[in-house]
Amino acid sequence: MRTTSNRGRLLASSMLMGAMAAALAAAPASAQDTATEVGELVVTGSRIVRPNLDSPTPVTVATTERLENQGMENISDALVTLPQFAPSFGGARTQSTFSGTASSGLNVVNLRNLGSSRSLVLINGRRAPSGTIFSNAVDLNTIPSANISRIDIMTGGASAVYGADAVSGVVNIITDKEFEGFEAGFSYGAALEHHDNINPTAFARFGANFDRGHAGVTVQYDYQGLVSCRDRFLCAEDFAWSPPAAPRRDPGVRSGVPLTGRYFVEGAPASSYTYVGGAVVPFTVAAHGYNRNATRTLAIPTERIMVAADADFELTEGLNAFVEINYGSSETDGPFEAHPFSSDTDLVSGVLEPSIPSNYPFFPAELAALVAAAGDDEITWWQRFEGLGARGSHNLRQTTRLVAGVEGDFDTLFGFGSDWRYEASYVWGRTTLDAVTEGLVARDALYHGLRVEPTAPGATTYQCVDAVARAQGCIPINPFDGYNDAERAYLVRSGGIRSASQIENALAFLSGSLFELPAGPFQATLGVESRRITAYEDYSTDINLGLTTGNQISDSDETTFTTDEIFTEVVVPILRDMPFANELTFEGAYRWSDANIGGKYETWKYGLQWAPIEGLRFRAMQNRAVRAPVLGEVTGISQTFGVVDDPCILWGQESDATLRANCQAAGVPANYDPPLTVIQGVTGFVGGNPDLMPEVADTLTYGFVLQAGQFDFVPEIFGDLTITVDRFEIEMEGLINTIGRQNIAQLCYTTPTGQREIFCNAITRGTDPAVPGANYVLTAVDDQLQNIASLELSGVDLEVNWGFDWGQMFSGADNWGRFSINSVWTFYDKVKQVPLPGQDPIDFLGAAGGSTSDQGWLETQGNTTFTWQMGNWKTSWVARYIGEAKSAPEDLFNNVVDIDDHWYHDISLRVAVTDQVEAYGGITNLFDQEPPFFPTSQSGTQALDTIPAYYDVMGRSAFVGVKVRF
């Protein structure tokens, strides 16, 4: 439960801020100050107003045109096409099916590929509730796009201005608060070849000015339909690729857990058997394996309903009240293939194996004879539980956000300073998740249902042996007959999750010009902020206790994170209108934070802008940023299953002497080469850590802005040409991260004795029925979140904007309209991570994929938009570039391959039919570019062999729509 003292402290802060606002309102006000000027306070990267090109921190502006040009109604889908963003595993429709029920259906952003938890998302410069307890990342599924004015993307640390979590930068969603009239629209999109991935969307919005203010309301509906793997070549068939061997898409690489069951009998002529067509035959993957991909989901269906409202009202001259209301629901269905039951790992409460006893009466005769001959007391068995019904998750995620505050401006504060602006605001937001996982099987019920006896001596009917289980409804289970309705009713369970994350954020600041310097006003901001985040996650008891198939997961108890802060910011003009110093300005900020979890910490920034001449501006900014731990990191432990490549596979072919020696010492044969089922089924537990501290990042950005139109010698056609080039360098310490299960496995065997034990202690080797007679199979790798890693990352951002009228280029072309280009590129040149102090750095540069927790960084990405507007029509062409890359970091994987570069092209046309009606349409992935295949376990996803956020998986698609405005 939340404590009364926390709420009391927050209310006290709010009352203080309200009193501050009232005092400011009493100060003399200027009649020339307007509400429009107050609105300019919503500027990303500073509480002191300044435009993008004059800012010492780079800001890229994404307008609504970017969404429209590609037919995208989801903000995240559009942002991920920009080079500053990277895929977010578990945070998109195409990547979250296997990321766990709590994350299924999320749509979050990953700026600089540093993770969604290090990318701060704001709405109009203020915070929003997170979409999950595992980070402070906002679920963009719950935010409408119809009322957006622009999206500011600030790349660089901003904790001194906005508080914790703004490590890689800030995504600030600016809504249109000046809209007047009524507008409605409808659009429809779909993949052309397969007629799936349907996307009907509709919106309506209304805005009006009244005597002393403005109000607006937006309602939007959006649906993105199911895309099944069976409908795409990419994942219609199970796939396996372990270079240098050739890729395989044949029955021989299917799952070794079949529909017909697989029964392991020690000492029998074959290692395992299956029951097919009334006969017991030796099992082979090629003949009896299960094609998982055919029943998997490429993109989960998502239905969204979003409402946004805002109003502002002039209470008195210089004092405005404002409110914002947001509501969004995101409902998803994530079907996936039937559970691959393995009695040796699907243990009841992690202890008891639901094996089949040797006296089991329903054995087929041939199998009963083999079991009797072997003299086993019980046998291990595997089966794909498709006969027990579908498996999947249904999630309803709802977000509510309320903002209330006052803002205003005035000439002077009781005779001191000038151009004062202020704000006092309060944000309350809450995200709830109600999730149901269907198709779980009760392990304890299965255990008892397999232990049966005659109902009476000599009877041919059977009952469960355990009397307590019988009293609870136990019935005999027969896995050889396909399961009947009674067995399904007894075995199948549904598990649930209920979680919530709530934010309360009170903010007050005062900004103005303190005094005049020879070069201009000394501007400053002083403010306070108080933040409370309360979250919990509650799983069904069966999941807590490991009584059902799937991962065993503990609850995360309700915890409140409190942070109280004081901050300041200054802009100091040093020189102006002098030779080689048209402008020289210093900017700095400082924030002191006191958190109940993580303690006290400081963040700051300082930088310079130097314009030697008008039209050329150099800028540099050094930032100290932090990311605070969240509930999902400080509490909870969960079981995981997934791909871990055993470093000792075929170690006899490796040249690394340390690896060869360690694998040999572990008893692994030099020619060990387990089946794919073993590699994909490595279990383990990943836990939170209550002793985590905030991460610390130092970010440096420096570059220049060239505005060609400011130079007299530049031809008129280049008058609107702007070029920005910024270098970024990021150093992070105390990174909150797991070491990575693949990393742990690799480091255990590539690290010399005396340094490797910390890794090897997290590894378990043992037996696996798929490798008869072996006691050296990699069966489990555990991991825990820690403040251990460090990271160095650097690169360059380039943005070019240019527009011209055709008449400037060709005489007589005045009626041809206007042509414009926006081109944004990112070039990384260094990405090195040290997983543990003292370890050699791992190079992630130039890799597109990796494991689910260790993805690489592309060296080059770009996005260029060409727009031609003439009269009442406008056409655009978007060209997106993904540079050539390695499939995964070479320091972590031994069999990486080269992935070719890819270009994707989208075109659109918009026509103003009348002054009130606009029609539009377009085609994405115009040339139907196919995604590349990645070697097994190198795509960063557990169920796909490519990276959907980089490489289009839908194929050529089209969209059409209409907007009506009055």
N, C-alpha and C positions, 0 to 999 in steps of 0.2 A: 504494500500500500504506500502511496505517496505520503510523506510526512507533512503535518500542518506547518511546521517551521519553514519548510522550503517555500510553500505557497505564500506564507506570511512575508517572507523576505522579498519575494517577487512583487507582491502587492505594495509593499512599502516602497520598493524602487519605482513602481508605476506612479504612486502618489507623489513621490519626489519629482518625477519627470513632469507630471501634470502641473505641479506648483511652479516648476521652472518655466513651462510654457505660458502659464498665466502671467507670470512676472514679465516675460518677454513681450507678451501681447500688450502690456500696459505701457511699453516704451513707445516713444513718438514714432509714428508710421508715416511713410511717404505715399502720397497719392499716386505717384508714378510707378510704384512697385505693383506688379500684377501677378495673378495666379499663374500665368504662363512662366514667369521667371522662377516661381517656386518649383514648378514642375521640372525645371532644368536641373534640380538637385539629383535626379535619378540619372547619374552618370557613373559608369563602371570604372572602378579603380581609384576613386577619390570622393571624399565628401565636399571637396572644393570643385566648383564647376570648371570643366575644361574639355574641349573637343578632342577627338581621337588624334588628329595630326599634331596637336600641341601637347599630348600626354607623354610623359617619360616612360610609361609602360605600354607596350603594344596592345592594341585593341582591334580585333577584326569584327566588322559588323555584318551580320547575316540578315538580310531583309526577307520579307515575306515572299519576295520574288523567287528566292532560292527554293522554297517549298513548292511554289506554284510551277516553276519550270520543270520539276521532276515529278509532279503529281503526288506529292507527299503531304499527308495530313498529320503525320506524327513527327513531332519536333526532333526526336532522337534519330529517326531515319534520315532526316536531312543533314543533321550535324555530323553524323558519322561519315558522310561523304567528303567532309573537309579534312585536309591533311593533318590538322592539329589533333584529330581524334583517332582513336584506335578501337578495335573490337572490345566489347566488355563481355567476357564469358559469363553466362548465367544472367545476362542483363539485356536480352533481346529475344524477339519471337523465334528466331532461328537458332538460338544457342542456349535456351534455358530449359528444354525438355528434361535433360538429365542433370540439372544443377540442383535438384532438390525441390520438394514441394513449396517450401517457403520462398524460393526465388523464382519459381516458374511464372513466366509472364511479365517479369520486370522489364522495363526499358529505361536504362540509365546511360549516362555518358561517361567516357573514359578519355579525359584530356591528357595529352602527352603520353598516353599509355602507362600512366602511373596508377591507374585504378580509379574506379568510380568514387571511392571513399576519399580521394584526394582532389576531387573536382567539385568545387562549391557551386551549387545552383541556387540562384536568387530569382525572385519575382519582384520587379520594380525596385531592386536594390535591397530587398528584405528577405529574410529566411523563409523556408517552407519545410514542412515535416518530411522526414525521410520515408522511403517506400519499404524499408526493411530494417530489422534490428541489427543487421550485419554491417551497416555503414550508415553514414548520413546522406547517402545519395538519394536524390529526389527521383521518384518514378515519373518520368515524363508522359507515361500513358494517361495520367490523370490531369494533364494540363491542356486546355484547348489551344488550337493554332489559329482559329478564326479571328481572334481579337488581338493578335500580336502585331506590334508596330515594327519591332526589330529584335534581334538577339545580339547582344554584345558578348564577345568572347575575348576575355583578357587572359593572355598567356604570361604567367609570371606569378610569383607568390604574392598574396594579398591579405595575409593574416593581420597585418597591422591596421588595415582599414576595415576588414569584415570579420575578423576573428578566426578561430581554428578552422581547419579543413581546406582553406584556399591555398593549397600547396602547388598544384600544377596550374592553377588559375581559377577563373570565375566564368560561369555562364550566367549572364544576367538577362532574363526574359523581360522585355519592356512591352507593356500592353498599351493599346491605343485608348487613351482616356479623353480624346477630343472628338471621337466619332459622333456625328449627328445624322439622324435619319434612321432608316430601316434597311437592312441588307439580309438576304437569304441566299443560300447556295446549295447545290447538290452536285455530287460527282460520283463517278463509278470507274473503277479500274479492275484489270484482271490480266493474268498471264495469257498470251494469245494462243500458244500451242496447246496447252493443257486446260485452259478455261478454269483455272483455279486461282488461288490467292486473290479472290474477289475482294474489292474494297469499296463498298458503298459508304458514302459519308454525306451528312447534311448539317447545315448550321443556320441559325438565325440570330441576328443581333440588333439591338436597338440602342440609340444614344440620343440624348437631348440636353440642350442647354436651358437652364431656367434662370430666373432673375439673378441669383447669386451663386450659381454653381452648375454642376453637370452630373449626369447619371448615365450609366450604361449597363446593359445586360447582354450576355452571350450564352447561347445554348448550342451544344454541338454533339452530334452522334457520329460514331465511326466504328466500322466493323472490318476486320482483316481476317479473311477466311483460312480454312485449313489447307495445308499443302502436305500431301503424303509422300513419303520417300519412294513408294512404288511407282510414282508418276514421273520420276526424274532418273535419268541414267546415273547421275551422281551417286545415288544411294538406293537404287532398286534392288541391288544384290549386295550381299556381304562382300567386303573388299579387304584384301590384305596385301601389304607391300613392305618388304624388308630388304632394301637395297643392300648389295648389288643385284639381288634376285629381281626378276621382272614382277610387275604388279599382277595380282590375281583377282579375278571376279568369277569364281566357279564354285561348285558345291563343296570342294575340298577345303574352303576357308570359312565355311559356315560354323555356327556355334556348335560346340560339342555337348550342349544340353538340349536334347531333342524332345519333340512332342511325345514320342513313343516311350520315353524313359530310357535310362542308361543304368545298368546294374553291374556293380563291381564285385567279382568273386575271386578272392585270392587263390592262386594256384590252379585256376581253370585254364584250359587251352588258350582262350582269348582273355585279354585284360578286362573287357567289359562286354555286355550283351544288351540287346534291345528286343522288344516284343512287337513284331510287325506282322500283320495279316494272320494272326493266330499261331505264329511260330517264333521261337527264341533263336536269334541269329547273332553272330558277332557284330558288335557295333563298329561302324566306320563313319567318319565325318562326311565323306563324299556321298555315301548312300543314305545316311539318316540324319545328317546335321540340320539345324534349324536356321532358316534365312531371317535373321532379325531385322535387317534393313527393310524388308518388304512390309513390315508392320509398324515401322517407326514413323515419326512425324518430323517433317522438315521445317515446318512453321506452324506454330500452334494458333488456333483461332482465338481472336481477341476482340471483345466487344467493349466499347468505351462510351460512357455518357459523361459529359463535362458541362459545368455551369460556372460562369464567372460574372461577377457584378462589382461595380465600383461607383462611388459617388464622392463628390467633394462640395463643400458648402462654405461660403464666406461668412464666418460668424461676425466678424467686424473687420475693419480695414487693417490689413497686416496679419490676420489670424484666420486660417482656413482649417476646417475639420475634414477628414477624409476617412473612408472605409473601403475595404476590399473584401469580397467574399468569393471563395473558390470551393467548388465541390467536384470531385471526379471519382467515378467508379470504373474499374477495369476488371472484366470478368473473362477468365481464360479457361480453356479445357486443354489439358496436355496428355493426350493418349500416348501410350508407348507399349512396347511388346510385353507379353506375359512374363511373369517372374521366372528367372532361371534358378529353380530350386536345386540346392546341393545339400544333402543331409549332413555332410562333413563341415559345412560352414554355416548353414542355417540352423544354428544351435538354439535350443530353448533357453532364453535368458543367458546366452553365451556359454552354456555348460553342457546341456543334454542333447545328444544327437538323435533326431527322429529317423533312425535307421529302420530297416525291416528285419525283424527277428527271423532266425532260421526256421522256426516252427510255424511261420506264417502260412495260413491255410489256402490263401488265394494265389500262391505262386503258380505260374504255368508249370506243367509237369517237367519240361526240359530244364527250366531254371531251378526247380526244387531239387532235381537230381544233382545239378552242378553244385548247389549250396551244400547238400548233404555230403557229397564227395569231398568238398573242401574242408568240412568240419568246422565252418564258421558259426559263431553264435548269432551274428547279425551281418548284414551287408549294407554298404554305402550305396546310395542311389541318387541319381539326378533326374530331373524332369522339368520341362517347360510347361508351366501350369496354365496353358491356354484353355484347357478343358474346364477350368474353374471360372472362366469369364475374363472380361477385359480388365486391364490395369490402366490407371491414369490418375490425374489430379484435376480437381476443379477448384479454382481460386477466385475469390471475390475480394478485391483490394479496394478500399474506399478511403479517400483523402478529403478532409475538410480543413479549410484554412480561413481564418478571420483576422483582419487587420483593422485597427482603429488608431487614429492619431490626430495630431494637429501639427500644422506647419505654417510658416509665414516669413515675412521679411520686413525690415524697417531700416531707416537711414542710419540711425545712431543709437547706441546703448547708453542712455543718460549722458549724452555728450561725448562718449568715448567711441572711437572707431567709426566705420561706415559700412554700408552694404551688408548688413547682418541678415543671416538666414538661420532658421532653426527648425527642428523637428523633434517631436516626442511621440513615439509610436509603440504599440503593443501588438505582437503577433501570437495568436494561438492556432496551433495546427495539430491534427491527429490523423494518423493512418492506421487502419485496422485491416487485418488479414483473416479471413475465414476460409480455410482450405480443407478439402476432403480428399484423401487418397483412397481410391477404390481398387478392389482386386487384391487386397492383402490376404494372406493365408495364415491362419493361427497355427504356429509351430507346436504349441502344447497340445492343441486339439489333434493335430496330425500325428504327433507322437503317440498319444493314447489310442487313436483310431487304427493304428497299425499293430497294436498289441491286443489281440483278440483270442477268444476261447469259445468252445461250444456252449450254447446256452444250457445244455444239460449233457451228461455223459452219453456219447453216441449220437448226439443231435447233429444235424447238418446245417443248422442256423447258428449264427455267432453273435457274440456280444463283446464289448470292451472289457479287458481284464480288470482295470481299475474301477472299483465300486464307486468311488467319489466322482470319477469322470463320467461314469454311467448316469449317476444322479444329476449331473450337469448337462446331460443330453448327448453324451458320446455315442457314436455309431461306428461300426467297422468301415474302414476305408480301403478301397480297392483301386490302386493306381493303374491297373492293367485293363480296366473296362471303360475308360474314358470319363468316369465320374458321372453320377446321376444327380438329380435335383436335391435329394436329401443330403448327399455328401457336400454339395456346394453350399447348402444352407448352413451346414455344421462347420465348414472350414473357412469360408470366406468372411473377411472382416473389412470394415472401412475405418481408417484412422483419420484423426482430425488434428488441425493446428489452429490455434487462436493466438494472434499476436497483435500488439499495438505499439506504436511509437508516437509520443506526444511531445511537442515543443511549445515552450512559452518563452518569448523573447521580448524584453522591454529595452527600448533604445531612446536616448535623448542626446542631441548634440546641438551646438551653437557654432556657427561659422560666419566669419566676416573679415573685413580689412581692419587691422588694428591701427596702422599708421602708414603714412606714405614715405617711401624711400625714393631716392633720385630716379631709380629705374622702374618704379611702380609701387603698388600697395603690398605691404606685408600682410598676407592672408593666413588665417589660422582657423583650426577647428578644435573644439574641446567637447568630449562626450563621455557618456557612461553607457554601459550595456550589461544586462543581466539575463542569463539564459538558463532554462531548466529543460532538460530532456529526460523523459521518463519512458521506459520501454520494458516489455516482457514478452516471452514466448512460451506457450503452453501446449505441449503435445499430448496426445491420447496416452493413457496409462500403458496400453499394450505396446506402444512404440517405446516409451520410457524403459519398459522392462525387457524389451527384446522378444516379446511373445509372438510377434507377427513377422512375416517375411519383409525384407527391406532393411534399412539401416536402423540400428538402435541409437536413439537420440535422447539426450536429457533435456529438461526444461531450462529456460533462462529466467530466473526469478526477477520480479519487478525491481528495477533499480533506477534511481534518479541521479543524473549527472548535473551538477550545478557549476556554473561559471559566472563570476562577476568581474567586470572589466572597466578600466578607464583608458581612454585613448585620446590622442591629439595628433594633429596634422598641420604642417606649415608649408607655404609656398613663398619663397623669398626671391624677389627679382634682384639680381646683382648688377647687371649692365643692360643697357638698352640704347639703340640708335647710335652706336659707336662703330668706328671702323673695325671690321672683323668681329663685331659683337652686336649684331642687330638685336640679339637677345641672349642673355645668360641668366638662367633661373635655377635655384636650388629648391628641391622638394624633399620633405622628410615626414615620417610618421612614426609613432611609438604607441604600443598598447601593452598594458600590464594586466595579466589575467590570473585569477585565483580560482582553481577548480578543485572540487572535492575528490575527484579521481584524477590523478596526474599532478596535483600540486600547483605551485605558482610557476609561471613562465612569462617571458617577455618576447614580444615580436616587434619588428621595426622595419623601416625602409628609408633609404636616402638615395638621392640621385640628382643628376643635372640635365638641363637642356641647354644646348648652345646652338644658336643660329648665327653663323658668321655673316651670312647675307640672307636677305629675304628670299624664301623659296627653298633653302637648304637648312635642315635642322638635324643636329646630332643629339642623341638621347642615351642615357644610361641610368640603370636603377639596380640597386642591391637590396634584396629582401631577406628577412628572416621570417620563415613561416613554420607553422606547426600543424599537426593533425592529431586530434585527441582520440583516445580509444573509445569504442562504442560497446553496447551491451553484448552483441554477438562475439566480441573479442575478449571480454573480461570474464565471461561465464560460459557454461555449457560445454558439452563434449558430445561428439557425434561419430557414429561409425561410417566408414566410407568403403566403397568398392570401386575399383577402376583399374585403368591401365598403368602398370609400372614395368618398364623394360628392365629385366634383370641384367645388370652389367656383366654377369658371368656367363651369359649365353654365348656359346662358341668362343670362350675366352682363349682357346688354343690358337685362334687366328689373330689375336690382338698383339700389338707390338709394345704396349705399356707394361713394363716389367713389374711395376707395383701391382697393377690389376691382376696380372697372371699369378703372382705369388699369393695374393690375398684370396683369390678365387680357389686356387688349389688348396690353400690352408682351410678353406671352408668346406672342403670335401666335394666340390663341384667338378664333375668330369670335364675335360677340355673340350669334348664334343657335345656338351649338353645343349639341347635345342628343343625346348618344351613346345607343346601345341599352343595355338593362339588363345585357347580358353584359359590357360594358366596365366598368361600375361595380362589378360583382361579382367581377371578375378582376384587381384591382390587386395586383400582387406586391410583394415587398420582403423585407428581412432585418431581424430583430430580434436584437440581441446583448446578452450580459451585459457586466459591467464589473468588473474585478478591483480597482478603486480605490474601490469603494463604501464608505461609512461608515454607521454606524447612524443610523436616523431618530430624531428627537427630538420628543416630544410633551409639551405642557403641558396637563393636563386639570384643570378646576375643576368640582366638583359642589357644589350647595348646595340645601337644601330643608327640608322639615319632615315629621314623622310625627305624626298625630293618632290617639290611641286613645280613642274615645268612651267606652268602658266605665270609664275612670278618673275620669270626672266624675260626681258624685253627682246632678246635675240631669238627666242623660240618661235617658230612658225605658229600661226593661229590654230592649225589643226592639232597641235600638241598642247593646247592651252589647258586642257583638262586632264593631262597625264600626271599621275601621282605614282611614285615608287617608294615602297617602304621595305627596308632590309633590317632585320633584327637578329642578332645572335643571342642564344639562350644557353646558360650553363647552370645546371642544378646539381647540388650535392646534398644528399640526404643521409642522416645518421639515425640510429635507433629505429630503423624501419620495422613497423609492426607487420610481421609476415611469418608464415611457416617457412621452414627451410625448403619445403617442397619434397614430396615423397620421392620423386624421381631424383632430385638432388641428393637426398639422404642416401638412396641406394647407390648412386654413382660415387659419392664421396666416401662411403664405407669401403669401397674396393680400390679407389684410386689414390687414397691418402695413406701415407706410411704408418706403420705400427707406432703407437704412442700418441697419435693425433686422431686416429680414426674411430676410437672407441665410442665417442659421443654420438656418432652416426650409427655405428653398428648395433648399439644398444636398442635402437628403435626398430631393428629388423628381426624378423622371425623367419627361419627356414624350417621346413618340416616335410610332411608327406602330402601327396595329392594323388587321388585315384587315377588322374589322367597321365601320371608318370609312374607306372608300376615299379615298386621296389626302391624308389628314390626317397631319401630322407633329407634332401638338400634343396627342395623346391622353395623358391621365394613365395611365402604365403601371406605375409603381413608387413606393412611399414607404417609406423605411427608418426605423428607430428604434433606440434603445439605452437601456438602463436607466441612470439617473443620479440623483444626489442633488440634484435641482433644484427640485422643486415644493414649494409650501407650501399649507396648507389651514386654513381656519377653519370650524368647525361648531358649531352650538349648537341647543338645543331644550329641551323639558320632557318628563319622564316622569311619568305619573300612574298610580297603582294604588289600587284600592278593593277591600277585602275586607269582606264583611258576611254574617253568618249568623244565623238565628233559628229558634226552634221555632214552628210554626204556633199552638200554644197561647198564645204570647205576644201574638199578634195577634188571634185570635178565641177567644172562650170556647167551650169544648166541643170544641176542635180539638186536644186533646192527643195524639190518636192519628194526627194527620196527618203526623207526622214533622218533619223539619228541611229548611229551604230556605237555600241559600247562593249568594252571587254573588262572582265574582272578575272584575274588569275592569281591563285593562292597556292603556294608551294611550301613544303617543309623538307629540309635536308638534315638528317641526323648524321653525326660523324663520330659520336662516342656514346656507348652505353655499357657500363661495367658495373656489376653487382658483386659485392663480397658477402656471401651467405653467413659467414661467421668471422669475427675478428681473427686475423692471422691467416685466414685462408686466402688462396690465390683468387683473384677476381675472375668472374665468369663473363665472357663477352657475349652480349645479346644483340650487337649491332648487325644489321643486314639479314635478320631472320624474320620471316613472316609468322611462323607458328612456334610450337613448343609444346609443353605439357599444359594441363588446365591451370596451373599456377605459375608457370614460367614461360610466358610468351616473349618472343623477340620484338625488335623494333625494325621496321622497314627503313632503309636508308633514304628513299625518295618517294614522296607522294605529291600529287598535284591535282588541282581542280580549276578548270578554266570555263567561264561562261561567256558566250558571245550573244549579244542581243541586238536585234534590229527592229526599230519601231518606226512605222510610217503610217500616218493618218490614224485610222481606227483599228489597225492591227499591229501585233507585236509577235515576233518569233524569236526563239532562243535555241541555242545549241550548247549543251553542257558536256564537256570532255573531262573525264576523270582518269587519272593515271596512277597505277600501282606499280612501283618499280620492281625490277628483278630482285630476287632474294633467295636465301637458303630456306629450306623447309623448316628448319629449327636451329637453335644455337648449337654450334659444333662442339662447344665445351660440355654440353649435356647429352648429346646424341651422337652415336657413332656412324649412323647411316643416313646422313642428310643428303638431300638432292637439291639441284638448282630449280627454282621456279621462275619461269619467264615473266617478263613484264606484261601488264595487261592495260588496255585502253577500253573504257566504257563510254558510250555516247548516248545522250538523251536529247530529244528534240521536242519542242512544243510550239503551239500557235494559239494566240489569244486574239479575239475579235470583239470589238465593241459594236454589237449589233445596233443598239440605240444608246442614248445617253444613260438609260437605266439598266440595260441588259448586256452582259458580257458572256460569250461562249468561249470555251477553250478545250484543248485536247493535246495529246502528245504520246510519244512512244519512248520508253526507257529500254536500255540495252538494245539499241537499234540494230546492231549487227549480230545479236543473239550469241554473244561471247560466252563460251562454256567455262565453268570454273576449273581450275587445276586440281588434280588429285595430290594428296600429301601421303607420305609413308605412314604406316600405322602408328598411332599414338603421337603424331607430330603436328596435328592441326589445332591443338588447344581446346578441342571439344571432345566429349566422351562418345559421341555417337555420329559424328560426321567426319568425312575425310577431306574437308576443305575448310576455309574460313569465310563464312557467309558475309560478314561485315566488310570484308575486302573484295571478295569475288562474288559477283551476282549469281545466285542459285535458282532464281525464278525463271530466267530466260526472257526473251523479248516480251514486253508487256505494254499495254495501252491504257490511257485514261481519257475520259471526256467529262465535261462539267459545264455548269451555267451558274452565273451570279446575277441577282436582281437587286437593284439598289434604288431607294426612293428618298 
